Amino acid sequence: MASTTIKFALFSALTLLSLQAVVSVIPLHFQHPLDPLTKQEYTLVQKIVLRKYPKVAFHYIGLDDPEKDAILKWESFKPSAITIPRKAFIIAIINGQSHEILINLRLKSIVSDTVYKGNGFPTLSVDEQAIAIELPKKYPPFIASVQKRGLNLSEVVCSSFTLGWFGEKESRRTVRLDCFMKESTVNIYVRPISGITIVADLGLMEIVEYHDREIEVVPTAENTEYQLSKQSPPFGPKQHSLASHQPHGPGFQINGHSVR
């Protein structure tokens, strides 16, 4: 679900947190203004947001990059002489709305809290996908479709896929669910249960569209094994070993989060 303005998540946080406990926060320490958030800063962010919103689904927590001019001044002078506000940027779903929250970590307070009104939605979280892919196996029409095909429901696994955005003025946060047979193979994607369309609403966490168009034969599991340990020549020969030698050491240096 793409957006031209919402930052995409590199951090998939816990869904629907309802933490109430008081968290003790260790003083913030970092070497460079562009250093990623520390574990203590993540804890601080969660504490600040949960203080305002007891129930929130975090979809992104990351450093709000300082302005380039501020970074250049910091590097030109003694770091202790230049103070750059340390901020965190958060994308969260609260009461069904997408929020963009900016937090000043030194002041331990929310600088801005805006409800996002543009196109697109926050990236999918692992937790909500885990819930969504189990919906078909509890959905009577899908259970009937599986039985009609003579398949074993206990051998069915599903995956979620974003639907994309095609210019709609209003859209819901939905995913397409495709299901497969895991029976006799670890390569589930070559055994799809075709002819069925399933759409789930992540806000309602329920199936909102279902179509069983036609019965198509599920491919067999024969010759679908791809694990190297299961292969035989000529598909799985052992490769000769490879060694790399750098007598003067690597051509790079790592200092904290900086690579030269």
Secondary structure, DSSP 8 states (H G I E B T S, - for coil): ---SSS---S----SSB---S---------SSTTS---HHHHHHHHHHHHHH-SSBEEEEEEE----HHHHHHHHHS-GGG-----EEEEEEEETTEEEEEEEETTTTEEEEEEE--SS------HHHHHHHTTSGGG-HHHHHHHHHTT--GGGEEEEEEE----S-SS---EEEEEEEE-TT-S-GGGSB--SEEEEEETTTTEEEEEEE--------STT----GGG--TTSS----------TT--S--EETTEE-
